[in-house]
Amino acid sequence: MNNESKTVAVLGAGTMGSGIATVMARAGHRTILFDIDSANLQRGIDTVHGFFDKSIALGKLDAETGQRAKDRIVGTTDLKDLAPCEVVVEAVYESLELKKDLFASLDDIVSESTLFHTNTSTLSVTGIASGSKHQERVVGTHYCNPAPLMKLVEVADGRHTATWAHKATIEFMASLGKTSVVTQDRPGFIVNRFLIPWENSCIRALDAGLGTKESIDAAVLGSLGHPMGPFRLLDIVGMDIHQQVATRLYEQLRDPKFFPPPMVERMVAAGDLGRKTGRGFYDYDDTRLFGS
Ligand SMILES: NC(=O)c1ccc[n+]([C@@H]2O[C@H](COP(=O)([O-])OP(=O)(O)OC[C@H]3O[C@@H](n4cnc5c(N)ncnc54)[C@H](O)[C@@H]3O)[C@@H](O)[C@H]2O)c1
């Protein structure tokens, strides 16, 4: 597959979709961001634009390059607009039926050689692929959050993924400046097997009064070499998403360390989901998903 300037689609303009669309546009691909909800779509586009504006303001990108990247992104709520896409990355809600249905609908719209990538955190790649008549083209590509800043992508084949699709995916990831780690189609892949129990431990430590959110974040920053502390990270991830991922991993693996602590349920019930609602562990004026 020629990785120079493709037309690609990202399905779902939420936290991950807007981040992945930023990665695509930055790498030079014409990027169509699709969402069923026009307000979410607009917020996703604003988030992408905000990322490039901030990069320009910080001197990380010259104004012309930033503007060109912004111009590569278009939004749509009409699935038919994705017809010319060579790669489709789905980042919609974590629902097997929803993801399968989307791939099934796309079968009739895009070419047979279009790669289907799924950014699922906990669902089976094989299960999602079963929605498509061409399971051989479906590959799991699990981006880390925030996608524009984190280099790692976990790549997991489904049971019927073809060698050509796997190879093309690894090459495509390299063209995006990502580092691929190949893993298996298993719940949580590699990263979430470690990350979710660790985040749960940090939340339990906060609830038990071992430290404040600030002191626990500072302790992690100062000792483990992470780019951000657990509560800043969870505010970007979204508490609803953390709850969903942790619960699903617990249901599949039956290991109590995955079970979300009660504080997660309290925060979700209160609507304190993190950056996207303006309040999580911390307060935010800017609700763009990976804004300043
Ligand atoms: N948040 C994270 O840290 C993270 C990290 C890695 C992977 N993931 C996975 O990425 C996926 C998306 O997660 P998120 O956090 O971005 O969710 P999100 O809730 O922020 O965004 C989901 C978006 O999907 C849209 N959507 C729902 N149904 C749709 C449909 N039929 N067609 C098009 N758009 C639709 C919604 O309107 C919303 O904008 C999930 O599978 C999740 O498990 C999340």
The ligand as an ORCA input file, in Angstrom:
! r2SCAN-3c Opt
* xyz 0 1
  N     -10.993      7.193     25.912
  C      -9.885      6.469     25.873
  O      -8.915      6.713     26.605
  C      -9.742      5.336     24.887
  C      -8.462      4.851     24.597
  C      -8.305      3.849     23.626
  C      -9.433      3.326     23.006
  N     -10.673      3.805     23.321
  C     -11.818      3.250     22.575
  O     -12.127      4.193     21.522
  C     -13.541      4.150     21.242
  C     -14.116      5.535     21.401
  O     -13.892      5.982     22.727
  P     -13.957      7.541     23.080
  O     -13.377      7.680     24.431
  O     -13.427      8.350     21.949
  O     -15.564      7.740     23.145
  P     -16.400      9.101     23.147
  O     -17.621      8.820     23.938
  O     -15.533     10.262     23.504
  O     -16.790      9.291     21.583
  C     -17.595      8.389     20.863
  C     -18.186      9.121     19.667
  O     -18.831      8.154     18.832
  C     -19.962      8.783     18.268
  N     -20.887      7.771     17.754
  C     -21.719      6.967     18.462
  N     -22.390      6.171     17.600
  C     -21.953      6.458     16.358
  C     -22.240      5.973     15.061
  N     -23.165      5.023     14.836
  N     -21.600      6.516     13.993
  C     -20.678      7.498     14.197
  N     -20.367      8.011     15.394
  C     -20.987      7.488     16.468
  C     -20.525      9.615     19.404
  O     -21.414     10.632     18.931
  C     -19.242     10.175     20.030
  O     -18.887     11.433     19.454
  C     -14.121      3.099     22.191
  O     -14.149      1.873     21.518
  C     -13.113      3.073     23.334
  O     -13.127      1.845     24.033
  C     -10.858      4.805     24.222
*
